[in-house]
Amino acid sequence: MEGYIECYSEYLKIEKLIRSFLKILNFASIPHNYLCGREKLIAPIFIIYTLVFTFIAMIQTAKDITDVILSCVVLSGLIQIFTKTVSVLAYSEELDDLLTFIQQVYRVHQMDFITTVSGLHLKKILFIVNIFLKIIISAYNTTGIGFNFYSIYTDSIIVALPGMNDKLNYAKFFVYLHQFIVLQLVILIVLVSESILVVIGFNFLAIINIFRDMIRHLDNTKVTDKTNFLIEIHKFHCGILKNFKLFSDIFGYVFAVQFGTSGIFMLFIFYLIQSDDAVAFLPLYVTLFVQFGVICIFGELIFSKTENIFTELYLTKWYEYNVKEQKMLLLIMCMSRRPFGLKAAGMYDINILMFFKVVKAGISFCTLLYTFT
């Protein structure tokens, strides 16, 4: 496309997919007059419906500890999905601003170096995004199908049917059909928020890499262009800080809930690994570890990349700059003296250390659970 770098068309396909997901989540196809603008409430109400009848199924039909643990995992997952869905729906305009900011990065810049560097990093990150989206979509769908087959094979119920009665054995077909439809719809809902996180998150990594390359190229810029280049660096840095804060505001409490629910997942997952039906839960293991692991890795990468920005600025040949340029560089250094990363509820750092702590807690809980069972 004219005015954009070469890989923009590839990004546009991904963004169209995201916006299509958002329209589905918002039920945008329903005429506004029918529900008086309350279309956004459908998805959260549906998740609450699923949560209630999963809890009912656990109370009424759980046969052993494995069924109880599976129900707890599903309930925790539904709480996480509910939080993500509400955040995405409540901040739909802010998400649109973030996507617009990312689009601006794909524009051809008047400075050739910025255009070249942007093309390299964005093309690489789009390749990674495509892989992760395929993994996430496959993992979630496989998990949903696996849950349904396991439920039929063991004659257990994960999501109860309203008005269900254990004595009505002939109605089991409708129970499993209802469960299959409900779980697949829940998977469709969660794919929206997960896809948004992957696309925006990884593009932020590319944008930070572009910013760091701009700093490294500062000493190679001609004296006459250095002032303009510093202005571009400052504008780019302000855009990163502003939009990453917006990203954190949207998903800050989502990360807190995801941290808590992922902790519950890990507490039970190691017990399920030791069960006789461990193979049936293989898609569940992959989904949970990929979901939680990607967030922790992303948080670690963001922090490590922004941690060195101040040092990289200081290592430039600032002593050769004129006074005006030194003041501009000092301003950028002051803004970058504190690295930023993902935080759960604005308090707890999300990084690799958190991942290992949660896994360690899960192994310890599994040992305790086996001691009592």
Solvent accessible surface area in square Angstrom, and as a share of the most:
residue,aa,sasa,rsa
1,M,135,0.60
2,E,176,0.79
3,G,37,0.36
4,Y,43,0.16
5,I,11,0.05
6,E,159,0.71
7,C,11,0.06
8,Y,10,0.04
9,S,53,0.34
10,E,64,0.29
11,Y,0,0.00
12,L,29,0.14
13,K,146,0.62
14,I,11,0.05
15,E,4,0.02
16,K,128,0.54
17,L,68,0.34
18,I,1,0.01
19,R,74,0.27
20,S,53,0.34
21,F,21,0.09
22,L,20,0.10
23,K,129,0.55
24,I,86,0.44
25,L,5,0.02
26,N,25,0.13
27,F,69,0.29
28,A,62,0.48
29,S,109,0.70
30,I,50,0.25
31,P,69,0.44
32,H,128,0.57
33,N,128,0.66
34,Y,161,0.61
35,L,67,0.33
36,C,95,0.57
37,G,33,0.32
38,R,144,0.52
39,E,16,0.07
40,K,85,0.36
41,L,89,0.44
42,I,51,0.26
43,A,2,0.01
44,P,14,0.09
45,I,106,0.54
46,F,43,0.18
47,I,0,0.00
48,I,82,0.42
49,Y,64,0.24
50,T,0,0.00
51,L,49,0.24
52,V,68,0.39
53,F,38,0.16
54,T,0,0.00
55,F,100,0.42
56,I,52,0.26
57,A,0,0.00
58,M,33,0.15
59,I,114,0.58
60,Q,98,0.43
61,T,24,0.14
62,A,37,0.29
63,K,127,0.54
64,D,80,0.41
65,I,59,0.30
66,T,21,0.12
67,D,17,0.09
68,V,59,0.34
69,I,4,0.02
70,L,5,0.02
71,S,6,0.04
72,C,35,0.21
73,V,5,0.03
74,V,17,0.10
75,L,25,0.13
76,S,7,0.05
77,G,14,0.13
78,L,3,0.02
79,I,84,0.42
80,Q,3,0.01
81,I,19,0.10
82,F,67,0.28
83,T,28,0.16
84,K,1,0.00
85,T,2,0.01
86,V,60,0.34
87,S,14,0.09
88,V,0,0.00
89,L,9,0.04
90,A,72,0.56
91,Y,79,0.30
92,S,28,0.18
93,E,135,0.61
94,E,52,0.23
95,L,1,0.00
96,D,59,0.31
97,D,78,0.41
98,L,1,0.00
99,L,3,0.01
100,T,57,0.33
101,F,32,0.13
102,I,1,0.00
103,Q,37,0.16
104,Q,89,0.40
105,V,14,0.08
106,Y,0,0.00
107,R,111,0.41
108,V,79,0.46
109,H,47,0.21
110,Q,156,0.69
111,M,40,0.18
112,D,116,0.60
113,F,58,0.24
114,I,9,0.04
115,T,28,0.16
116,T,82,0.48
117,V,12,0.07
118,S,4,0.03
119,G,19,0.19
120,L,118,0.59
121,H,35,0.15
122,L,1,0.00
123,K,124,0.53
124,K,126,0.53
125,I,13,0.07
126,L,1,0.00
127,F,132,0.55
128,I,55,0.28
129,V,0,0.00
130,N,41,0.21
131,I,71,0.36
132,F,47,0.20
133,L,8,0.04
134,K,142,0.60
135,I,68,0.35
136,I,12,0.06
137,I,56,0.29
138,S,65,0.42
139,A,13,0.10
140,Y,25,0.09
141,N,46,0.24
142,T,66,0.38
143,T,15,0.09
144,G,3,0.03
145,I,73,0.37
146,G,19,0.18
147,F,21,0.09
148,N,9,0.05
149,F,135,0.56
150,Y,15,0.06
151,S,0,0.00
152,I,94,0.48
153,Y,180,0.68
154,T,39,0.22
155,D,74,0.38
156,S,9,0.06
157,I,12,0.06
158,I,9,0.05
159,V,0,0.00
160,A,1,0.01
161,L,45,0.22
162,P,61,0.38
163,G,79,0.76
164,M,35,0.16
165,N,74,0.38
166,D,85,0.44
167,K,176,0.75
168,L,76,0.38
169,N,105,0.54
170,Y,166,0.63
171,A,20,0.15
172,K,58,0.24
173,F,134,0.56
174,F,116,0.48
175,V,3,0.02
176,Y,31,0.12
177,L,80,0.40
178,H,29,0.13
179,Q,0,0.00
180,F,87,0.36
181,I,84,0.43
182,V,6,0.03
183,L,16,0.08
184,Q,43,0.19
185,L,78,0.39
186,V,8,0.05
187,I,15,0.08
188,L,60,0.30
189,I,19,0.10
190,V,3,0.02
191,L,9,0.04
192,V,1,0.01
193,S,2,0.01
194,E,9,0.04
195,S,0,0.00
196,I,3,0.02
197,L,12,0.06
198,V,8,0.05
199,V,1,0.00
200,I,1,0.00
201,G,2,0.02
202,F,20,0.08
203,N,1,0.00
204,F,0,0.00
205,L,6,0.03
206,A,1,0.01
207,I,0,0.00
208,I,1,0.00
209,N,31,0.16
210,I,0,0.00
211,F,1,0.00
212,R,31,0.11
213,D,30,0.15
214,M,1,0.00
215,I,1,0.00
216,R,131,0.48
217,H,47,0.21
218,L,0,0.00
219,D,50,0.26
220,N,109,0.56
221,T,22,0.13
222,K,150,0.64
223,V,120,0.69
224,T,115,0.67
225,D,61,0.32
226,K,16,0.07
227,T,31,0.18
228,N,79,0.40
229,F,3,0.01
230,L,0,0.00
231,I,64,0.33
232,E,29,0.13
233,I,0,0.00
234,H,48,0.22
235,K,126,0.53
236,F,38,0.16
237,H,3,0.01
238,C,49,0.30
239,G,17,0.16
240,I,3,0.02
241,L,51,0.26
242,K,150,0.63
243,N,13,0.06
244,F,9,0.04
245,K,130,0.55
246,L,41,0.20
247,F,1,0.00
248,S,36,0.23
249,D,70,0.36
250,I,3,0.02
251,F,0,0.00
252,G,10,0.10
253,Y,154,0.59
254,V,1,0.00
255,F,3,0.01
256,A,26,0.20
257,V,41,0.24
258,Q,3,0.01
259,F,68,0.29
260,G,37,0.36
261,T,8,0.05
262,S,1,0.00
263,G,17,0.17
264,I,65,0.33
265,F,9,0.04
266,M,1,0.00
267,L,48,0.24
268,F,31,0.13
269,I,0,0.00
270,F,35,0.15
271,Y,18,0.07
272,L,0,0.00
273,I,64,0.32
274,Q,118,0.52
275,S,25,0.16
276,D,151,0.78
277,D,50,0.26
278,A,22,0.17
279,V,129,0.74
280,A,42,0.33
281,F,7,0.03
282,L,101,0.50
283,P,30,0.19
284,L,11,0.05
285,Y,23,0.09
286,V,68,0.39
287,T,9,0.05
288,L,12,0.06
289,F,61,0.25
290,V,39,0.23
291,Q,20,0.09
292,F,3,0.01
293,G,10,0.10
294,V,21,0.12
295,I,15,0.08
296,C,0,0.00
297,I,85,0.43
298,F,13,0.05
299,G,1,0.01
300,E,62,0.28
301,L,66,0.33
302,I,0,0.00
303,F,82,0.34
304,S,41,0.27
305,K,38,0.16
306,T,3,0.02
307,E,89,0.40
308,N,67,0.34
309,I,5,0.03
310,F,82,0.34
311,T,70,0.40
312,E,29,0.13
313,L,0,0.00
314,Y,119,0.45
315,L,128,0.64
316,T,9,0.05
317,K,95,0.40
318,W,94,0.33
319,Y,137,0.52
320,E,121,0.54
321,Y,13,0.05
322,N,80,0.41
323,V,103,0.59
324,K,127,0.54
325,E,5,0.02
326,Q,61,0.27
327,K,134,0.57
328,M,33,0.15
329,L,3,0.02
330,L,104,0.52
331,L,91,0.45
332,I,0,0.00
333,M,20,0.09
334,C,58,0.35
335,M,56,0.25
336,S,6,0.04
337,R,146,0.53
338,R,185,0.68
339,P,47,0.30
340,F,40,0.17
341,G,16,0.15
342,L,4,0.02
343,K,85,0.36
344,A,1,0.00
345,A,27,0.21
346,G,54,0.52
347,M,128,0.57
348,Y,123,0.47
349,D,73,0.38
350,I,5,0.03
351,N,36,0.19
352,I,55,0.28
353,L,109,0.54
354,M,16,0.07
355,F,36,0.15
356,F,123,0.51
357,K,124,0.52
358,V,13,0.07
359,V,24,0.14
360,K,147,0.62
361,A,49,0.38
362,G,0,0.00
363,I,90,0.45
364,S,66,0.42
365,F,57,0.24
366,C,14,0.08
367,T,87,0.50
368,L,97,0.48
369,L,29,0.15
370,Y,91,0.35
371,T,101,0.59
372,F,161,0.67
373,T,98,0.57
